[in-house]
Amino acid sequence: MASDNQFSELVNEILSQCDQLAACTGHTGIIHRTFLSQPMLRAHALVEQWMQDAGMTVRKDAMGNIIGRKSSSRKNAPVLLMGSHLDTVPDAGKYDGILGVIMGIALAKLMAERDYPFHFDVIGFSDEEGVRFKMSYLGSLAVAGLFDLKNLEKTDSNGISMAGAIKNFGLNPEEVKQAAYDFSKVAGFIEFHIEQGPVLESENLPLGIVTGLVGQTRGRFTFRGLAAHAGTVPMNLRQDAFMGLSELAMFMEDLTRKNEGLLATVGMVNVKPGGSNVIPGEVYFSIDVRDGDQAVLDRATSEIIAAAQKIANRRNLEMVTENLEHQAVVTCNEPLMQNLQSAVEANGFPVRRLVSGAGHDLAILSKVTPSAMLFLRSPGGISHNPIESVLPQDVEAALKVGLTFLNNFALTP
């Protein structure tokens, strides 16, 4: 077992590396790193070096995932996957996704003391947030073999296709299918991640074992009415797109009050033409609906979309729907959760199981291999924010649990 000094040094190294990746950004003064961008290229250079320093062989697949392998001496050994994402939301924090990748590399260093009966692959997924192409989980979809090649035709805000972005990054879009693992040889997937919520902090706990992910429906919509002078058109004669969205937002809030645990959010709004004295003729907006019960989620989603169409009809607005994505409720693998629980108990930490309200790459990997997740406490419950943080002692706790988990996994028949 590694010494306390080794763990302490690794914690300092992990936090320093997260700081260095934060500097790989496309916008001065904030953290903003998207799929296959120049900042991602700089991030890859750092991660590749750190993986090599940990004794790993490194490769990149055609979807821009970077993968380090700590090899077993047994060539036909199964593969245990660990990873998270390296992309960020606009104006992000330092740790969402990134911490899980860096901690995987640190665990590979700790594994150097013995030969494990499995290959250990740490994956830095190229895209989970879906910022550039308005489509989430691009990296994990490719690894899972679930990526639809038709999506290569999607374009970003600059008119660059996904296939073009892959080429510009020095990769070959014709090889995307080759990014998929042979999951007959994969033993499972584990993801370490900050909680991004307040539960662990409210209970003064450093770690939590994730039992599953809530289901999600996400979509982007447009209400189109008629822009006109704000001072000359009576209220009852207006085709005000923003008032339509306002009514929909209130419907969504009322619906959540009637369904405990249901979450519904209008997260992005773009109003046109945007003049202070102009009636909004168009509003482009996103909707995010989440619940841990699939039936409740499906019913709520249907009710919200039906309400949106009803509001549009009554207000004489055109409604356009695009990119409606459904992510089913995910349940983590019980044997892997039990292994994590044993590792938490063995290191003297309280056991807490909780559900994740956020989406993660685990949502995709769980479709093709047994998967589990460990949460680290998020101070203030804050994430997707520049003041997102972690506590060094929690990072050390997770490292210790992670190494015990790997040692226990080595004993699994």
N, C-alpha and C positions, 0 to 999 in steps of 0.2 A: 504494500500500500504506500502511496506517495506520502511524503512528510507534510506537516503543516506549512513549512517554509515553501515547499514546492507549490502547494495550492495557493498560497498567498502571492507568490511570484506570478503564477499563471493568471490570477485574478487581475493583477495590475497590467499584465500584458494584454488580456482580453479587453479591458476598458480602454487602454491606449489604442488598440487596433480599431475599436469602434469609433474613437475620435478621428483616427486617420481616414477611415471610410467616410466619415461625415464631411470631410474636406473634398470628397469626390462628388461635386455637385455642378449642376448646369446654371445655377443662379447664385450670384454673390450674396452672402449674408444669410442664406437659408439652405436647408438640405433638400435637394430635389434631384433624384436620380431615376431615370426611366429606362425602360426596356431598350437594350442595344444602343444606348446613347454614348457619346464620348465620355461622360463621367463614369458610365458602367465599364468602359474599356480601362479606365484608370483604376477602378475598383478591382477588376479582374487581375491586373498586374500585381496589386498588393496581395490579394487572396492567394494567387498562384504561388507567390514567394513564401507566404506563411504556410501553405500546405506542404511545399517542398521542405521547408525547415522542420516540419513535423514528421518528415520521413515518408511522405505520401507521394505517389505518382499522380500527375495531374493531366486532365484532358478537358476539352470543351466540346459539347455536342452542338448540332446545327441550330438549336433553338437558343443558344447562348447560355446554357447552364454550365457552370464550372464545377468539376467533380474531382475530388481528391480521394485516393484509395490507400488505406493502410492494409497491405496484403497479408493474408495468412500464408504460411508455408504450404498449406494444403491447397493445391491448385483448384481442385473441384469443390472447395468449401462453399457453403451458402454465403450470401451477401446480406449484411445488415445495413440499411440505409438510415442516414441521419441528415437533416438539413432544414433550411428555411430559405427565405427570399432575400435578395440583395437590392431590389428596387424599392422605391419609397413613394409615398404620397407627396404632393407639393407641400413645402414648408414642414418637413417631417421632423421627428426625433431621431436619436442616434441608434435606437435599440430594436425597434419593431422589425422582426425578421432577421436583421443583421446579427444580433446577439446569438441567435440559434446556430448560425453558420460558424461564427468564431468559436463558440463553445465546442462545437463538433471537432474543430481543428485542435483545440486544447486537449480534448479527450484522446485524440489520436496520439498526441505527444505522450500522454500518460500511459497509453497502451504499449509504448515502446519497450516496457520492462518485461513483456512476455509475448509468446506467440499464441494468438487467439485462433480458435477453430472456425473462424468466419472472416471473410473480407469485410472491412468497414469503409463504406463510402460516405463521404460528407459532400452534400450537394448544395451549392449556392444557386438557388433557382433564379432565373433571369427576370421573371415577371410574375408577381402575385397580385399586385394592386390594380393592374389593368388601366393605368393612367394613359399611356401613349395610344393604344389602339382600342380603348374603351371595351376591353375584354380581359377578364381576370384569369389567373392561373395558367398563363401560356407555358411557363417553364415546367410545372408539374404535369400538365396535360401531355406534353411531349414525352416526358419520362415514363408516364403511365401508359403510353400508347393510345391515348384517347383524343389526341389533337386531330381536328378535321382540317385537311389540307386546303379546303375552300377558304379557310380563314386567312391564308397567305395573301389573298386579294384585298383584305381590309387595308384602308389607308389612314394615316395619322393626320393631324391638323395641317401639316405641310404638304399633303398629297403624296407622301411616300408610302408605298405599299409595304406590308409586312415582309414580303419576299425581298423587296428592295432593301429594307432595313437590315435583314439578315446578310445580304450581299455586302452592304456597306460596312458591316461589322467584321467582314473577312470570312464569313461562313457561307455554306452552300444550302439554300432552301430545299434543294432536291434531296437532301440527306436528313430532313427533319424526322422522317419515320424511323431512321436508324437511332434516334435518341431514346427510343423505347427500350426498357430493360426486358430481359426474359424473366418474368416473375415466377417461373417454376424454380428459379435459382435464388430467389430473394426470400429471406427469412422474415422480414418485417421492416417497418419504418418508424422512426422515433423523431419527434420534433420538440425542441426546447424553445420557449417563447415567453415574452413578458405577458402578464395577464391582460393588460390594456383595460382593466376595470378595477373597482375598489374592494372587491370581496376579501381577498387575502389580507390586504392592509387593515380592513375593518376588524379582522379577527386576529391581527398581529401574527400572521403566519408567513414564513418565507417562501413556501412552495405549495403547489396544489397539483393533484393528479386529475387530468381532464377526462371526463367520462364520455364526452362527445361534443359535437358542434350543433348549434341551433340551425334549422333550415333557413334558407334565405331566398327571397325573390328580389331581383334588382332589374330595373328597367329605366329607359329614358323615353320621354314623351314630349310632344309639342302641342300646345293649344294655339291655334291661329284664329285671330279675330280681325279687327280693322283698326289700324292706328288713325287717330283723329285728334282734333284740337281739344285740349282739356277744359277749355272755357266755353265752348259753344255747343257741345253735344250733351243733351240731358241724360241723366243716369239710366233711365229706362230704355234709351235708344242705343246704348253703347254695346259694342262687341269687344269687351275688355278681357283680354286673355289672362292678365294677372289676377283679376277678380275671380275668374274661374279657378285658377290654381289656389287662391286663398280659400275658397269654399271647399275645395278638395282636401286641403291641409286640415281644415277644421273637422271634416268628416273622418279623416284618418285618426286624429287625436281622440275623437269621441269613440271610435271603434276600439282603440287600445284600452280605453277606460272600461269597456265592457268585457274585455278578454285579458285577464291577468297574465302577465308574461309576454304578451304580444307587443312588438316594437315596430313602429312605422315612422319613417323619416323622409322628408323632402330635403335632400342634402345639397343639391346643386340647382341653381336657378339662373337663367340668362334671359333678361327681359329686353325686348326690342320694340321700338327703336332706342329707348333709353333716355328720352328727353324729359325734363322735369315738368313740362307743360304739354306732354303728348300722352294720350291714352295708349297703353301698351297693346300693340297689335299682335304680338307674338311672345310666347314664353316657352322656353325650352327647359325642362326640369327632370330631375331624377327621383325615383322612388325606391326605397329600401325597406323591405318587410321581413321580419324575423320572428321565429317562434320555435320552441323545442318540441312542439307537437305538430307532426306533419299535417294532420287533418285540419287543425286550427289555422296553420299557415296557408294551406291551399284555399280554405274557405275565405279567409281574410283577403288574400290576394285577389280572388275573384270578385269580392264585394267592392274592393277599392277600384279595380279597373272598370267594373260596371258603373260605379258612382261617377268616375271620371267621364265616361261616355255620356251618362245622363246629364251631367253638368254642362258638358260641351254642347249637347243638343239643345238644352233649354236656353243657353246663352248665345246660341247661334255661332258656335265656334267649331272649327275643324280640329279633330284630334288625330295625331299621328303617333304610332307606337314603334319603337325601335329597340333592338338589343335587350329583349326581355329574357333574363336568365333565371333559371331555377336551380337552387342547390338544395338537395334533400337533406333532411336531418341525418347526422352522422353519429354512429356509436363506435367508440374506441374498443379495441380488442381486449377482452377481459384478461387473458393470460399475460399480456404485456402490461396491463394496468396492475395486475397482481405483482409482477416483477418490480415495477416502479414502487409500489407500496412497500414491498419488502426492503427495497433499497432506502426508501425514506425512513422506515422504522429502524433499520440497521445503523443509520447515521444519527439517530436520536432526535429526529424531527417529527412534529405532529403530522398525522395523516389527515388530509382534507381532500375530498373529491368534489369537483365542481364542473359545471357545464361551461363551455365557451360561447359567448354571444357573438364572437367575431369569426370570420372565415379565415382559414389557413390552408396551406398546401396539403396538410393532412386530409382535408376534405376530398381531394383528388386521389391521393395515394391510398386512402382507405378503401377505394373501389377495387384495388388490384392486389393489396397485400395487407396483412395484419398491421395495425397502426396504433400508436399511442402518443400522448403529449404530456409534457411537464410544464407547468406555469411557474414563473418567478413573479413575486410581488411587484406591482406597479405603484410606486409612491404617488399618493394623490389620486390614484386610479386613472392617471393621465397617459394618453397615447395619441398618435397622429398629431403631435404638437411639439414644438421645439423644446419645451421644458420636460418632455418625457425623460424618465430616469430609472435607474436601478440602484440597489444597495449592494456594495461590494460583498458584504457578508452573505447576501442571498445568492450571488454568483458563485461564491465558494461552496455554499450548501448544495447548489445544483451540480457543480463539478463533482463533489463527493458522491452525491446520489447517482450521477451519470456513470462514474467509474464502477460503483458497486453494481449498478444495473448491467453494465457490460460484462463484469465478472460473473454475475449470476446467469446471464444469457449464455455465456460460454459453457455452463454446466447443463443447459437445456438439451434434452435428447433430440 
